[in-house]
Amino acid sequence: MNHVIAESLGWAATAVFVGSYFFERPSILRRVQMVGALLWISYGVTINSSPVIVANVLVFSAAAWTMLRKGRAQP
């Protein structure tokens, strides 16, 4: 069962990652990147892979920081 969950998370994360290339609005792109990163983090936890987890924590953090920074810059 764990294998099925891991495979499903991996495929979902891949789909979200590829789908993110179709968004032109930066705010939506960052949100989709964050969702994809969360899926990859879940996948990394499921397969017990520190590099996958850390890489996607960094991606999630960068997307969140950029989104917050851009949000504050708007009047």
CORHUFEN-V8143 format. One record per backbone hydrogen bond with DSSP energy under -0.5 kcal/mol. NH is the residue of the N-H (numbers start at 0). CO is the residue of the C=O. E is the energy in kcal/mol with one decimal. If there is no record, write none. Layout:
BEGIN
NH:CO:E
NH:CO:E
END
This chain:
BEGIN
4:0:-2.1
5:1:-2.6
6:2:-2.6
7:3:-2.4
8:4:-2.7
9:5:-2.5
10:6:-2.5
11:7:-2.5
12:8:-2.7
13:9:-2.1
14:10:-2.4
15:11:-2.5
16:12:-2.5
17:13:-2.6
18:14:-2.7
19:15:-1.6
20:17:-1.4
21:18:-1.9
22:19:-1.3
23:21:-0.5
28:24:-2.6
29:25:-2.5
30:26:-1.6
31:27:-2.6
32:28:-2.6
33:29:-2.3
34:30:-2.2
35:31:-2.7
36:32:-2.6
37:33:-2.3
38:34:-2.1
39:35:-2.6
40:36:-2.7
41:37:-2.3
42:38:-2.4
43:39:-2.9
44:40:-2.5
45:41:-2.4
46:42:-2.3
47:43:-0.6
47:44:-0.5
48:43:-2.8
49:47:-0.6
52:48:-2.0
53:49:-3.1
54:50:-2.3
55:51:-1.7
56:52:-2.0
57:53:-2.1
58:54:-1.8
59:55:-2.7
60:56:-2.6
61:57:-2.6
62:58:-2.4
63:59:-2.6
64:60:-2.9
65:61:-2.5
66:62:-2.3
67:63:-2.7
68:64:-2.7
69:65:-2.6
70:66:-2.1
71:67:-1.8
72:68:-1.2
73:69:-0.9
END
